[in-house]
């Protein structure tokens, strides 16, 4: 593989573009507009500059890495890609529309993948030209720091697709785990009930935000408490994943906490909107 396409230049897509470019791949990056991609490149440049300041990277390497990331204005630009990773917002209709569009421009060898955190791969596979060459490749936030990729095969995914994407993932320096195409895969099936339970505990008045978070940070040695982490992930994303778990399993234990629903309805989505469980302004 030489050229990676990344569709979606938000925090996940920008992170995937960054680590791919740092590993030497040429990257084509797109979003709703070229301006959004340029904005993502500025953000990547700032993270790389931090590495220079820490002595972890040479200044000239920043330009080399940024020079490997090219904005793509149209899905037809993705024709030369060996692998295209979709990292758009967590809406099935959005992802399907992207695959239907980009699928018209790819050759028979191109692999397609989705960074979905919970939508079934086999269902999304209905929107790609060849489900055998499609699978889930789930990165974790912040992508440059988190050393894991979860690989999820759909019903039709062939071994050659899994093998090629596993080689790509390892070339980024990430550890690889394999999950079945079950709701929430491995990590979110375990993480989201914890975040959801923290919302129940807060809503039922068991404890305040700071104490719930400190309980997990110091009592469980987690790097950040569940409510802080929810603010980082986005409360809308957390709610979407809880709903996928609830609807996909039919198990009441995954029902979303009323307080989580209320925050999302208020538009308090976490860090990205300036307000979630914490004030980020
Ligand atoms: N992007 C790039 N690098 C970042 C970063 C970001 N957004 N945030 C922090 N870093 C880097 C820092 O530069 C620092 O790098 P060095 O070691 O080179 O100095 C390193 O990470 C540690 O940062 P800090 O010392 O500032 O802070 P920290 O020790 O608290 O670490 C953290 C920050 C890595 C984010 C840590 O708090 C953490 O691990 N949090 C939990 C993250 C987590 O659980 N992610 C998974 C979310 S779930 C998900 O992504 C899946 C899904 O589908 C929802």
Boltz pocket constraint, residues with backbone or C-beta under 6 A from the ligand:
constraints:
  - pocket:
      binder: B
      contacts: [[A, 47], [A, 50], [A, 54], [A, 117], [A, 139], [A, 140], [A, 141], [A, 142], [A, 143], [A, 144], [A, 145], [A, 146], [A, 188], [A, 191], [A, 223], [A, 224], [A, 229], [A, 233], [A, 237]]
      max_distance: 6.0
